[in-house]
């Protein structure tokens, strides 16, 4: 969880300090991407789940996009 996520929206206004901090973070990520590409490719490092395993995503019997699909799959069981 990010306590105060910072996503730029055209209808919102941020202070110059907030935008400078946002730009500094992007600059740091860009520098890391050029100097240590494996660091950025293996991100995120502090998240509870690092990567989604492909088999779990590619199992059609487990994928449910809508509530109606979930109900139908529940009835079949």
N, C-alpha and C positions, 0 to 999 in steps of 0.2 A: 504494500500500500504506500502510495506517495501522499504525504499529508496535504500538500498544496501543489498539485500538478500544474505545470506551466505550459499551456498550449496556446499558441497565438491565434486569436480570432479577430477578424476584421472589425467587429463591432465593439470590442473591448479596448480599453486603453491601459497601458502599463507605464510605469515610470521609466525614465532613461536608465536608471540603475538596474532594474529588472531585465530590460532588453540587453544591456551590456553583459549582465551575468549569463543570459541565455546564449548570446553570441560567443562568449568566452568558453562555454561548455562545448558548443559546436566546433570551435577552433581546436580545443583539446582533443576531441574525438577524431577530428580530421588529422591532426598531427600524429596521434596514436595509430591511426589506420595506415599512414605512410611508413612510420618507423617500426611498428610492431603489428603487422596485419593479423597475426594469429590471435592477438589480444582482443581485437574488435570482432573477429570472426567467431570467437568462442564466447562472446558476451551473451547474456548477462552473467555476472560473476556472483552477485549477492542475492539473486532471486531464489525462492524456495524450489522452483522447478526450472532447470536450465534449458532443457530441450524437450519437445514432445516426441515420444518415440513413434516412428512411422507406422509400425504395425497397428497401434491403437487407433490411429487416424484413418487408416485404410481398410478397416473392417466394416463393410456395409451394414452388417447386422447390428452394429453398435452406434451407427450414425443416425441421429434424429435431429432434423432441422426445425420441424414445426411441432406444435402440441398435438395436432391431429395424427402425425406420424407416430409420435410417442404412444398415443392411445391405441393405435392399430397394432403396434409391436407388443404392447402390454397384453392385448387381447389374445394374440397368437401364442403367448407363453402359457 
